[in-house]
Every structure is written in C-alpha cells, then in structure tokens.
Amino acid sequence: MRAEVDEVIAVQMLFGLCMVLFGAELLTNAVEWLGMKLGLGESAVGSVLAALGTALPETAVPMTAIVLGGGHEAEQVGIGGILGAPFLLVTLGGLVLAIAAMVFRRGRSPRDIAVSSGAFRRDLAFFFVGFSLSLVPAAWPAPALKVMVACLLVGLYAAFIRAHVREGVKAGSAGDLRPLYLNLRQGDPAGAVVLLQLAFALALVLGGAHLLTDGVASIAARTQMPTFLLSALVIPVATELPETLNSVVWMRDRKDGLAVGNVTGAMVFQGTLVPAIGMLFTDWTFTRAAWWTAGLTLAATAFLLLSGLRTPRIEAWTLVFASVAYFALPLAASHPDVLPPSARLALWAAMSAAAALGASLLVWRRTPSLRR
C-alpha cells in the first residue's frame, strides 16, 4: 500500500511539474509577443517581461502553498520557496551560465560573457538591497514593520522596471520571435490572442504549482526531512528549468544580454515582490535553515558584486565560485543525522569540483601563456 501511495505522489508531482513547465513555455512565448506589441526595448523584455514569465513557476509554488495550503507545513513550503528560488539562481543559475559560456565559446576566451559588468552589478545591487530589506521583519517581527518593508520592496521593484524601460535598447523584430502558439493564422497575432494565451498559461502554472506543493509536504512527512530544505533545494531545481533552458539557448545564440538578464531579472523579482507577499500572508519567522539560506544568498551576491568591480565583463570563474554555496547549504543547515553519509559525501565532492573548476578558470585568466 505504501509503495502505491508513493507512486501516486510521484505521478502527482511529475504531472504538476509538466503543467508548470508547459505553462511557463506558453507564458514566456506570450510575454515576448506582448513586449513586442508594447514596443519595449531588449533590456525591458529580457530583465522584466521574460524574467517575469520564467520566474512564475518557482514563484507560484510558494504563493500557492501560502494561500491555498494552510498549516505549518504549507507555510514552510512557502517560505522555503521564497528564499530558495533566488538562492538557486545566484548559485546554480550562475554555474549554468558559466558552463554555457565555456561550451559555446570554445576557441575563444571562456571567461567572456558579453554583458557589461556594470549592468550586471546594477541588477545584483537591486536584488541585494531588496533581499536584505526582506530579512528585517524576520529579525524584528512587528506588523507595522512588515507593511512598511513590503511597501518599500514594491517601490524598489518599480524603480528596477523604470531603470530598464528607460534604457530603450531596441528589441528585435517580430520575425525574430517564435510564432505565438495559439495563433491559428499566419502573421502578427491579435492582442486578444496574446492575452488569452497568457491567461491559459497562468492557469496551468498555478494548478501545477499546487500539485507540487502537496507532493513536497507529503514527502517531508514520510522521510522526516525538514520541509524547508526540500522546498528550498529540490523544488526550485525543477521550477528553475525555464530560466535555465532559456539562458542556455540564448547563450548559444550569442544573446548574452538576454541570458544574463533573464536570471538577474528573476532574482530581483523574487527578492522584492515575492518576499513582500510572503511577509504579509505568513508570520515570516525563519528557522535555522532559513537563516542559513538567506545568509549564503547574500554572501554569494556580495562576492559577485565585488568581483565585478575589477573587470568590464562578467567572468565565468566568479559565477562558478558562487555556486559552491548551493552545495554547502544542506551540510551547514541540516542536522548531521538528516543526511545519509553517501549524500554528505556527494555534496562534499560537488563542492570540491565547483571550487576546482573556478580555480582553474581563475588561473587560466591570470596566466596569459595558458591562453595561447
């Protein structure tokens, strides 16, 4: 009977994940067409509209858990998702960008990602300030403070959008976009069709997120693994697939600005608006694992910000080193008895491999003779 129940949970989560990913694909496609119709520039499309579209899956999971779940376990899923999504983006998201740069830049400098470090630092600074503000009500809980910080976070995200819209870098033409999926006729789709696809995609993502939330709570209860760690480390890996795949494709097509903007734009969204909602609808109290997640997120972001001060371009070695924090979290935040020895060994091996890769890229960067 237990095996049958486990299979039901697995099928439920797989089905929910498929709904989320398919919905995200429809949503991203519609968002790109919406940006084209609104006449927005490449910066706004990549860091605002595309980031919003691909950030929806990992955002929908915690929001659905908070609004529809109820109870302590669902709240832990919500808070874990809120903190886990930006943590994964600044660590594993950066690692994916670095690996894509090395794979698609063979024969050239693998450290070069064709994005100004100034633009990169600006997005990271928005995230760092917003995410830091979101931690204040967790340290000093007070209803009035929550409301004030939530308003500040909304204003900060509005300033972020304004900064990108004002850049005004011309986006591509309609011929550069994939056809709208729901457009049954050739040519430019009508605005109503674009909005219809947006609504359908949103329904898919929210429904799938609800299935994933229930599955995480069930697995946590059966394995006795902390619900927070599951929702912060496991679910974001699956729901971040839209950002990951989109960024890899854009890196392959040498659209580095869209690839990086997709990641950093999602980080800012998840470090401002999503925590604002979370602190208003939960008690916003953090466990030890939650504080570890927040601290490592800020540490990785600060490292990238400081590293970007010394170079005009984003360098792959900095992104690789920042990813070490992802593998360190479960080792630092969980009780020693929670993880089996094999899992702890695998995490140490992953940390060592990431550190070795980052070190080799740094040595390659600092040694001109190795690049000849």
N, C-alpha and C positions, 0 to 999 in steps of 0.2 A: 504493500500500500504506500509506504514512504517513497519507494522508487517512482511509483506512478505520480505521486504528488510532486516530486522533484522534477519529473519530466514535464508536468503541466506548467510549473513555474518557469522552466527553461524555455518552453514553447511560447509562453506568455511574454517573456522578456524579449525573445527573438522577434516575435511579431511586433511588439511595441517598438523595438529598435528599427525594424524595417519601415514602420509607419513614420517614425521620426526622420529617418534619412531620406525617404521618398518625399516627404513633405518639405524637407529642407531644400531638396533639389528643385522642386516646383517653386518654392518661395524665392530662392536665390535667382532663378530664371526670371520670375516676375519682377523682382526688385530691380534687376538690371534694366529691364524694359521701362519700369517706372522712372528710374533715373534718367533714361534717355528722353522720355516724354517731358520730364520736368526741366531738361536742359542743364543738368548738374555736371560739374567737372569730374575728372578722373579721381581726384583726391576725395571728393564727397562720395562718389559711387563706391570706391574701394574701402575707405575707412568708416563710412557711415552706413550707406544703404546695404552694400554687400556684407559688411560686418554684422549689421543687424539681422540680416537674413540667415547667415550661417551661425550666429550666436543664439538663435531662437531655440534649437534643440536642448542645449545644456542649460538654457535659462528656463525653459518650460518645465523641466523635471523638478527643480526646487520650488518653483512657483505653484505647480500643481500639487506637490506634496503639502505645501503650507496651506493652500486654500481649500483643497478637497480632502486631504489626508486626515488631519486631526490626530491628536495624541502626541506623546513624546517622541515615539519612533519616527513618525512622519515629519515632525519638526526637525529632528536630527538629520533626516534625509535632505530637508530643505536647506538648512544651514550648511551642511556638508557640500551640497551642490553649489551654493552661492560662493563659498570660499574655494572649492576645488576647481571650478572652471577656470578662473584667472590664474590659479596656481599652475594648472596643467599647461595653459597657453604660454606662460613665461618660461616654463621649463621644457617640456616635451615639444611644445609648438616651436620654440626656437631651435631645438635639436633637429626637427624635421626640415626647417628652413636651411640650416647649416648643411645637412646631408644632401638636400636637393641642390644646393649651390655647388657642392663638391662633385656630385654626379653629373650635373648639366654644364659644369664649367671645366670639364677635363681638357687639359692642354692650355688652360689659362689659369689665372690666379684663383684658387678656390676660396680665398678669403673675401673676394669682392662680391658684395651684393649691391646691385646698382640702385641703392637708395641712400639719400643723404642722411648721415648720422644725426644731423640737426633735426630733420623731420621725425626720425625715429625717437630721438630723445624727447621731443615735444610731446608725442603721444604717450611715451612712458611717464613723463612728468605729470600729465593729466591723470593717468592711472594711479601713480604713486600718491599724489595728493588726495584723490578721491578715496582710494582704498584705505589710506591711513585715517582719514576722517571717519570712515565707517566703523573703525575699531573703537572710537572714543565712547559711544554709548554702551559697548560691551564691557569696557573697563569701568565706566561710571554710569550705571543704569539709572535713568530718570526719564519719565515720559516726555517732559518738555524738551530735554536734550535730544531725544530720538527725533522728535518732529523738526527741531532746528537743523540737525545734521542732515536729515532727509531732504529738507528744502535746499540746503547748501549743495548736496550731491546732484540734485536735479538742475540747479543753476550751473554747476560745473560742467555737466554733460551738454547743456545748451551752449555754453561757451566753446566747448570742443567742436560741436557741429558748426557753429559760426566760423570758427577758425578754418575748417576745411572747406566750407562753402565759399568763403572769401578768396581761397587760393585760385579758383577759377581755371585750373589747368583743363584744357579741352579734352573731353572724353572721346572715345571712338565713335564711329558712325553706327547706324543701325545694322549695317552689313557685317560689323564685327561681332554682333551678338548671335547667340544661338536662337533659333526660332522659338517663339512662345509656344509652350506645349499645348495649350488649349486653343490656340489659333487654328481653326479648321480651314482657313483660306490662306492663300499666299499673300505676302506683303505685310505692311505695317499693321499690327493688331490694334483694335479699338481699345480705348481706355477702360471701358466697362469689362472687357475680357481680361485685361491685366488685373483689375481689381477682383474679378471672380476667381482667378487662379490664386491670388493672394489669400482670399478667404478660405478656399478649399485646402490650401497648403497649411494654413494656420490650424484648421480643424484636425488635420492629420497629425501634426506635430503635438498638439495638446493631448489628443487621445493616446498617442503612443507614449508620451511622457507619463501619463497616468498609469499605464501598464508597467512601465519601468519602475516607477516609484513603489508600487505594490510588490513587485518582484524583489527589489532591494530589501524592503522591510522583512519579507519572508525569509530571504537568505540569511540576513543578520540574525533573525531569531533562531534559525536552525543551526548555524555554525558558531553562534555565540561570539562572532566577530563584531567589534563596535560598528554600529550603523553609520556613524560619522565617517569612519575610514573607508567603508565600502562606497558611500555616496561621494566622497571627496576624491577617491583614487580610481575607482572602477568605472562608474557610470560616466564621468567626463571623458574617459578614454574613448568610449563608444560614441558619445554625442558630439565630440570634437571632430569626428571624421569629416563633416562638411568643410570646416576650415582647413583641415589637413590636406584633403584631396584637392580643394580649390587652390591652395597655395602651391602645392607641388605642380599642378598643371600650369599655373601662372609662371612659376619659376622656369619650367620647361619652355614656355613660350617667350621667355625673357621679359615678362611683365612683372619685374621685381617689386615695383611700387604697389601694384595691386596685391601681390602675395604677402608682403610685409604689412601693408595697411589693413588687410583682412584680419590678420592676427592682432595687431595693436588696437585696431578699432573695436574689435570684440572685447579686448581686455578693458578698455575704457568704459564700454557699455556695462560690463559685468562688475566693474569696480565702482560704479556710481549709481545708476538707476536700479540695478538688481538688489544691491545691499539696502538701498533706500526703501524698497518694498519689503524686504525681509525684516528690517528692524521695526517696521510699522505693524507687521502681522504676526510677529513672534515675540517671545520675551528677549531674544537676542542675547542670550547668555552662552558663553563659549566654554567648551570642555578643554581639557589639556591638549587634546589632539587638534582642536580648532585653533588654539593659540599657536601651536607649532606650525600649522598650515599658513596662518596669516604671517607669522614671523619669517618663514622661509620664502614666502612670496615677496615680501618687501625686501629681503636680503638679495634675492636674485634680481629684482628690478633695480635696486640701488647699484648692484655690480654692473649691470648693463648700462645704466646711466653714466656711471663714472668711466667705464671703458670707452664709451662713445665720445668722451671729451678729447681723446688723443688722436682721433682719426676722422677723416671726412666721410668714410664709408663704413657700413656695418661689416664687421669681420666675423667669420664663421667660428673662430676659436672662442669668442666671448659667449656666443649662443650655446656652444657645447658645454662650456664650464657651468653655465647657469642651470643646465638640465640635471646636474648632479643632485640638486636639491630635491627633485622628484623621488629619487630612489632613497634618499636619506630620510624622508618624512616617515614612512612606516617603521623604520628602525628606531627613530627618535620618539615618535608619538605613541606607539603601541606598547603594551605590557610585554615583557620578554616571552611570556607563555602563550601569547596570542598567535605569534608566527612560528610555524614549524622550522626546525633547523635548515631544511632544504630551501625554504623561502628566504630565510635570512642570508644564506649563502648566495642565492641568486641575486639578491639586492646588493650585497657587497660586490659581487662580480660586475653587475651593471654599473655601479658607481665607479669602480676601478676602470672599466672600459671607457666610460664617458670622460673621466679625468685624463686617461692616457691619450684619447683622441684629441681632446682640447690642447694638451701639452704638445703633441706632435704638430698640430696646426700652428701653435704659437712659435715653436722652434722654426718651423718652415717659414713663418712670416718674418722672423728676426734674422734668418740666415740667408742672405742673397745667393750664396753659392748653391744652395739646395734647389733654387727655383730655375736654374739654368738647364 
